[in-house]
Amino acid sequence: MSTTTPLPETQPSGTARLLPGAPVAEAVLDEVAAGVARLRGRGVTPSLATVLVGDDDASAGYIRIKQRQAAALGFESPHEHLPASATQQDLHRVIAGFNADPAVHGLLVQYPIPAHLDYDAALQLIDPDMDVDGMHPLNMGRLAVGVPGPLPCTPAGIEALLAYHEIPVAGRDVVILGRGATLGRPLAMLLSQKRPTADAAVTVVHSGVPDWQRHTRRADILVAAAGVPGIIQPEHVKPGAVVIGAGVRYAGRRLLPDVDEACARVAGAITPRVGGVGPTTVAMLFRNALRAAEAATR
């Protein structure tokens, strides 16, 4: 593949096309709402349970967003809020209770949890078929070998965003900057699988690679997933490339993305600073929840 041929469906460098996530999320959530209506027509009310530990304002806000979206889609949303002083046994008890409840189809424990608790141990207790985050080790294994199961939400959202905006992925050179278990690694597995919306040549690099810029500059599709504000600058982007900003950090309430906004002068297409991958992540969570309810009530 030529490194100078621009991707179809993008703009020449200097006039990057924006790739918003909101219309992608809306399309997915419309499909979810239709699926919920079919279930309710059979007398089944899908249910997504949530667990919050402690009093972190951001985490509580995320739970409220998910509960509002659940209500709008027709899900039940049972919730358990444990105090910051809760023990690991308290958390495990709540998870076990939701696992055993036949009226609950999906379950998530809001991350982060207080430092004295072991999130990974709690995650492993969730019934893998109820794991709407798609992060249970069994579900990561399913992804690795191509067995159907709940997909990690942000990687699935990125694949859906590329497909919705008609960005060709098959055979393209995709470079992911970031190797995290929630994003970089599962996204690499997802986009390398043989499907019409994937089937790419995927390279995963990270900030510990001294010449990581050499890799990003050859990418047809560059996904920034390092969680290092401003790490991707215009000189790191191939002219006309598609740039997906997936990594962020927060300074208080201020969002600090991995991709510098000046990259829009070089890219052919780029996600916006706000409203790119985020909305698709939430949509994929509810898609996982619907599929869990459908599978549990066949």
JOWO-V466211 format. One record per pair of residues at least 24 apart in sequence whose ideal C-beta (glycine too) atoms are under 8 Angstrom apart, sorted by the first residue. I is the first residue (numbers start at 0). J is the second residue. Records with the same first field share a line. If there is no record, write none. Layout:
I=J  J
This chain:
0=170  171  172  219
2=217  237
5=238  239  267
6=166  167  171  219  220  239  240  241  267  268
7=167
8=164  165  166  167  268
9=166  239  241  266  267  268
10=267  268
11=239  267
12=238  239  264  265  266  267
13=264  265
15=242  262  263  264  265  266  267  268  269
16=267  268  269
17=268  269  270  271
18=160  164  166  241  243  268  269  270  271  275
19=270  271  274  275
20=156  160  270  274  275  276  277  278  279
21=274  278
22=163
23=156  159  160  163  164  278  279  282
24=156  278  279  281  282
26=163
27=159  279  282  283  285  286
28=68  72  282  285
30=286
31=72  282  285  286  288  289
32=72  73
34=289  293
35=72  73  74  289
36=73
38=289  292  293  296
39=73
41=296
43=292  296
44=73  74  75  102
45=73  74  75  104  105  288  289  291  292
46=74  75  76  77  102  103  104  105  292
47=74  75  76  103  104  105  106  107  131  285  288
48=76  77  78  79  97  100  103  105  106  107
49=76  77  78  79  106  107  108  109
50=78  79  80  81  90  93  94  97  106  107  108  109
51=78  79  80  81  109
52=80  81  82  83  85  90  108  109  112  113  116
53=81  82  83  85  112  113
54=82  83
55=111
57=249
58=109  110  111
61=109
62=109
64=281
65=107  281  284
68=281  285
69=285
72=285
74=285  288
75=102
77=103
83=113
85=113  116
86=116
87=116  117  120  121
90=116  121
91=120  121  124
94=121  124  125
95=124
97=129
98=124  125  126  129
101=295
103=129
104=129  288  291  292  295  296
105=129  130  131  287  288  291  292
106=130  131
107=131  132  284
128=291  294  295
129=291
130=287
131=284  285  287  288  291
132=284  287
133=185  283  287
134=180  181
139=180  185
142=185  188  189
143=188
145=192
149=287  290  291
150=185  189  283  287
151=181  182  185  186  189
152=280  281  283  284  287
153=181  182  186  245  276  279  280  283
154=182  185  186  189  190
155=189  279  283  286
156=276  278  279  280  282  283
157=186  222  243  245  276  279
158=186  189  190  196  197
159=196  279  282  283
160=243  270  275  276  279
161=196  220  241  243
162=196
164=268
166=220  241  268
168=196  197  198  199  220
169=195  197  198  199
170=198  199  200
171=199  200  219  220
172=199  200  202  217  218  219  220
173=199  200  201  202  218  219  220  221  222
174=201  202  203  204  214  215  217  218  220  221  222
175=201  202  203  204  222  224
176=204  205  206  211  215  221  222  223  224  225  230  231  246  257
177=203  205  222  223  224  225  226  245  246  257
178=203  204  205
179=224  226
182=224  245  246
183=222  224
186=222  224  245
206=230
223=256  257  258
224=257
225=257
226=257
227=257
228=255  256  257
229=255  256  257  258  259
230=257
231=257  258  259  262
232=259  261  262
233=259  261  262  264  265
235=262
236=262  265  266
237=265
238=265  267
239=266  267
240=265  266  267
241=266  267  268  269
242=266  268  269  270
243=269  270  275  276
244=269  270  272  275  276
245=275  276
